[in-house]
Amino acid sequence: MTTDHRPRPTGLALTHEVGSAIAVHLDGIDILRYTYRPDTVQRESPKPYLHPVRTAGGALVTLTRPHDHVWHTGIAWALPHVGDDNFWGGPTFTGTAYEQLANNGRSEHVAVTDARADPGEVRFAHTLAWITEDGRHLVGEERALTVRPAAGDWTLTFETRMRNVSGRDLSIGSPTTKGRENAGYGGLFWRGPRSFTGGTLHTPDGSGGEELRGTRHAWMGFTGLHDGTAAASSIVIVDDERNPAHPPQWFARTEEFAGLCPAPFFSEELPFGVGETLEFRYAVVVADGAAGDGRAAALAASGRDALERARSGRADHHDSAPTTAPAAPTRKDPHA
């Protein structure tokens, strides 16, 4: 056996597979891959997603296409009810049951607007068009992802501006707004590794399990254990105070699988008027180790700091951003 004694690279780096994905590296560890043009089948509502996502120590904290819900893809911005269309994937809850309808839309990459790595920050931004299964252009989106290291951990800031270009009023909801109790998923959704099942949820009011689903908090965290090492890793998601419905209800799962989602449409539909722009911003803090005994609150504070920096740093950009939505793609094959 040979040992590689070469020094590990330090700092942040970005690799761009043009037209497909980016990868972010921290001190030689591949901490995330963002696939912005996936080859997902229509039934699973194709959308950009983050997987694999790893801690600074290299532990994997996401799962993609699990057999129980193949449309779960690591970390993704996914909405099950945008008007009558499904941008989550799989069947749609119709009021009494789930049915597989011809309404699985896609969130399609249009153009990269920023891709750069500075010593303390990696940033990637692009525009997207939300297209229904029958080809209607509903939403134009501007999205930005920023990665920053902090005290051995790292934070992803996720920002989106969505404009209703459908020509009609829409609403954004969840299975709960359609009548299914405590199933208010939709928004920035994280699916954890299978070994995280049975993990611990953390909130500003304390820790617990599945009973915390549907409760309102400014942030929520999850600690799980890894197969093979039994080591712990944690993820904390922080909701920006300016987001609609802040503090949100949380769609959180620990028993059947590990999942976490600040859900601004959990129990009430959010009106999305024609020509209106909705903005959402989140911080996702990824850490090695457990988050009990107050550590989750410290990680959340790091996330809030990242959100404040994002707000102040993007204010001028937002003020000068174009008011027109990105054009719909012209090619017929969304995966060409």
C-alpha positions in Angstrom: 0.0 0.0 0.0 1.3 3.5 -0.9 0.6 6.7 1.0 0.0 9.9 -0.8 2.0 12.6 1.2 1.2 15.4 -1.1 -0.4 18.4 0.7 -4.1 18.7 0.4 -5.4 21.8 -1.4 -6.6 24.5 0.9 -9.5 26.9 0.5 -12.5 27.0 -1.8 -12.5 26.0 -5.5 -15.1 25.6 -8.2 -15.3 23.2 -11.1 -17.8 24.0 -13.8 -18.9 21.2 -16.2 -20.4 23.7 -18.6 -24.0 23.0 -19.6 -24.4 20.4 -16.8 -23.2 20.9 -13.3 -20.8 22.6 -10.9 -18.8 21.1 -8.0 -17.5 23.0 -5.0 -14.3 21.8 -3.2 -13.2 22.8 0.3 -9.7 22.0 1.4 -9.6 19.2 -1.1 -13.0 17.7 -0.2 -15.8 17.7 -2.8 -18.5 19.2 -0.6 -21.3 19.6 -3.1 -22.3 19.0 -6.7 -25.2 21.0 -8.2 -26.6 19.4 -11.3 -28.5 22.3 -13.0 -29.4 20.3 -16.2 -30.4 16.8 -15.0 -31.5 13.9 -17.2 -34.5 13.2 -15.0 -37.6 11.6 -16.6 -40.7 13.8 -16.9 -42.7 11.8 -14.3 -40.2 12.9 -11.6 -40.5 16.6 -12.5 -37.0 17.4 -13.7 -35.3 20.1 -11.5 -31.8 21.1 -10.5 -30.6 19.4 -7.4 -27.7 19.3 -4.9 -26.1 15.8 -4.5 -23.8 14.6 -3.2 -23.5 17.1 -0.4 -20.7 16.4 2.2 -19.5 17.9 5.4 -16.0 19.5 5.6 -14.8 16.2 6.8 -16.2 14.3 3.8 -19.3 12.7 5.3 -22.2 12.3 2.9 -25.4 14.0 4.1 -27.8 13.6 1.1 -29.6 10.8 -0.7 -31.0 10.9 -4.3 -33.7 8.9 -6.0 -34.5 6.6 -3.0 -36.7 3.7 -3.9 -39.5 5.0 -1.7 -39.7 8.4 -3.4 -37.5 8.4 -6.5 -38.3 12.1 -7.1 -36.4 13.1 -3.9 -33.0 14.4 -5.1 -30.7 15.5 -2.3 -31.5 19.2 -1.8 -33.9 20.7 -4.3 -36.3 23.6 -4.7 -39.5 21.6 -5.4 -43.2 22.6 -5.3 -46.0 20.0 -5.5 -48.9 22.4 -6.3 -48.3 25.5 -8.5 -51.8 26.1 -9.7 -52.8 22.7 -11.1 -49.2 21.6 -12.0 -46.8 19.5 -10.0 -43.1 20.6 -9.9 -42.3 18.1 -7.0 -42.5 14.8 -8.9 -44.6 11.7 -8.9 -48.3 11.6 -8.2 -50.5 14.6 -7.2 -52.7 14.7 -4.2 -56.2 15.5 -5.6 -58.2 15.8 -2.4 -58.8 12.2 -1.5 -55.9 10.3 -3.0 -52.6 10.5 -4.9 -53.1 10.2 -8.7 -50.5 10.1 -11.4 -51.6 12.9 -13.7 -50.2 14.4 -16.9 -49.1 17.5 -14.9 -45.4 16.9 -14.0 -43.7 20.1 -14.9 -39.9 20.8 -15.2 -37.7 23.6 -13.8 -35.4 24.0 -16.8 -32.0 25.7 -16.9 -31.9 28.7 -19.3 -28.5 30.5 -18.8 -25.6 30.9 -16.4 -25.3 34.4 -15.1 -22.5 34.0 -12.6 -19.9 31.4 -11.8 -16.8 32.3 -9.7 -14.7 31.3 -6.8 -13.1 33.9 -4.5 -10.9 33.0 -1.4 -13.9 33.1 1.0 -16.8 32.5 -1.3 -18.1 30.4 -4.3 -21.1 31.8 -6.1 -23.1 30.3 -9.0 -26.3 31.9 -10.4 -28.5 31.0 -13.3 -32.0 31.6 -14.8 -34.7 29.0 -15.2 -38.0 28.5 -16.9 -40.7 26.5 -15.3 -42.5 24.6 -18.0 -45.7 22.5 -17.6 -45.9 19.0 -19.0 -48.0 20.3 -21.9 -45.5 23.0 -22.7 -46.9 26.2 -21.0 -44.3 28.6 -19.5 -45.6 29.4 -15.9 -42.6 30.9 -14.0 -39.4 32.7 -14.8 -36.8 32.3 -12.1 -33.4 33.8 -11.1 -31.5 31.6 -8.7 -28.2 32.0 -6.9 -26.2 29.6 -4.7 -23.3 30.9 -2.5 -21.0 28.7 -0.4 -18.9 30.0 2.5 -16.7 28.1 5.0 -17.1 29.0 8.7 -15.2 27.6 11.7 -14.8 24.1 10.3 -18.3 24.0 8.9 -19.7 25.5 5.8 -22.9 27.3 4.7 -24.9 27.3 1.5 -27.1 30.3 0.8 -30.0 29.6 -1.6 -31.8 32.5 -3.1 -34.6 32.5 -5.6 -36.8 35.1 -7.4 -39.8 33.6 -9.1 -42.0 35.7 -11.5 -45.4 34.5 -12.6 -45.3 34.8 -16.4 -48.3 32.4 -17.0 -50.8 35.2 -17.9 -53.1 34.2 -15.1 -53.2 34.2 -11.3 -51.7 31.2 -9.6 -51.4 29.9 -6.1 -48.7 27.7 -4.5 -49.8 25.0 -2.0 -49.2 21.6 -0.6 -51.1 18.3 -0.1 -52.2 19.8 3.2 -53.8 22.8 1.5 -55.6 20.2 -0.7 -56.9 18.2 2.3 -54.2 15.8 3.5 -53.4 16.3 7.1 -49.8 17.2 8.2 -48.4 16.7 4.7 -47.4 20.3 4.0 -44.3 19.7 2.0 -43.0 22.0 -0.6 -40.1 24.4 -0.9 -36.4 23.8 -0.2 -36.4 20.1 0.6 -33.5 18.0 2.0 -33.5 14.2 1.9 -30.9 12.7 4.2 -29.1 9.3 4.0 -31.0 6.2 4.9 -28.9 5.7 8.0 -30.2 9.1 9.3 -33.7 7.5 9.9 -34.4 7.8 13.6 -32.3 10.9 13.9 -32.9 14.0 16.1 -34.6 17.2 15.1 -33.4 20.5 16.7 -35.4 23.7 17.1 -35.0 27.0 19.1 -37.3 25.4 21.7 -35.5 22.1 22.1 -34.9 18.8 20.3 -37.3 15.9 19.4 -38.6 13.8 16.6 -41.6 13.3 14.3 -43.9 15.2 16.7 -42.2 18.5 15.6 -43.6 18.2 12.0 -45.8 21.2 11.3 -44.5 23.4 14.1 -43.3 26.9 13.4 -39.7 28.0 13.9 -37.2 30.4 12.4 -34.8 27.4 11.9 -34.6 23.7 12.3 -31.8 21.2 12.4 -31.3 17.4 12.0 -28.6 15.2 13.5 -28.1 11.7 12.1 -25.6 8.8 12.3 -23.6 7.3 9.5 -23.3 3.6 8.6 -19.8 2.2 9.0 -18.5 4.8 11.4 -21.5 5.6 13.6 -20.2 9.2 13.5 -22.8 12.0 13.6 -23.3 14.8 11.1 -25.8 17.7 11.3 -27.6 20.0 9.0 -29.4 23.2 10.0 -31.7 25.2 7.7 -32.4 28.8 8.5 -35.4 30.7 7.1 -34.8 34.3 6.1 -36.9 36.7 8.2 -38.2 38.4 5.0 -39.5 35.1 3.5 -43.3 34.8 3.1 -44.9 33.1 6.1 -41.8 33.5 8.3 -41.4 31.7 10.6 -42.6 28.8 8.5 -44.1 25.5 9.5 -41.7 22.7 8.9 -42.2 19.5 7.1 -39.8 17.3 9.0 -39.5 13.5 9.0 -37.4 11.2 11.2 -39.2 7.8 11.4 -39.7 6.6 7.8 -36.9 8.6 6.4 -34.8 11.7 7.1 -36.2 14.9 5.6 -36.4 18.6 6.4 -38.2 21.4 4.6 -39.2 24.9 5.7 -42.6 25.0 4.1 -44.1 28.4 3.5 -47.2 26.8 1.9 -47.7 24.1 4.5 -51.2 24.8 5.6 -52.2 27.9 3.6 -51.9 28.6 -0.1 -49.7 31.5 -1.1 -51.3 33.7 -3.8 -49.0 34.2 -6.8 -50.6 36.9 -9.0 -50.0 37.4 -12.7 -46.7 39.4 -13.1 -45.9 39.1 -9.4 -42.4 38.2 -8.2 -41.9 36.1 -5.1 -38.5 35.9 -3.3 -37.2 33.3 -0.9 -33.8 33.0 0.8 -32.4 30.2 3.0 -29.1 29.2 4.7 -28.2 25.6 4.9 -25.4 24.9 7.4 -23.6 21.6 7.1 -21.5 20.3 10.0 -19.6 17.3 11.2 -20.7 16.0 14.6 -23.9 16.2 16.6 -25.8 19.5 17.2 -27.2 19.0 20.7 -26.4 21.0 23.8 -26.8 24.4 22.1 -24.7 23.7 19.0 -27.7 23.8 16.7 -28.4 27.4 17.8 -24.8 28.3 17.1 -25.0 26.8 13.7 -28.2 28.6 13.1 -26.5 31.9 14.1 -23.9 31.2 11.5 -26.6 30.7 8.9 -28.3 34.0 9.9 -25.0 35.8 9.4 -24.8 34.3 5.9 -28.3 35.5 5.1 -27.5 39.0 6.3 -24.5 39.1 4.1 -26.5 37.8 1.2 -29.2 40.5 1.7 -26.7 43.3 2.0 -24.5 42.1 -0.8 -27.4 41.6 -3.3 -29.4 44.7 -2.6 -27.9 46.7 -5.4 -28.1 43.7 -7.8 -31.8 43.2 -7.0 -32.6 46.9 -7.5 -31.1 46.9 -10.9 -32.2 43.4 -12.0 -34.3 43.2 -15.1 -38.0 43.0 -14.6 -38.6 40.7 -17.5 -38.6 37.0 -16.9 -36.1 34.7 -18.7 -37.4 33.5 -22.0 -38.6 29.9 -22.4 -36.2 27.5 -24.0 -36.8 27.0 -27.7 -35.6 23.5 -28.1 -38.1 20.7 -27.9 -36.1 18.2 -26.0 -35.4 19.5 -22.5 -32.5 17.2 -22.0 -30.7 17.7 -25.3 
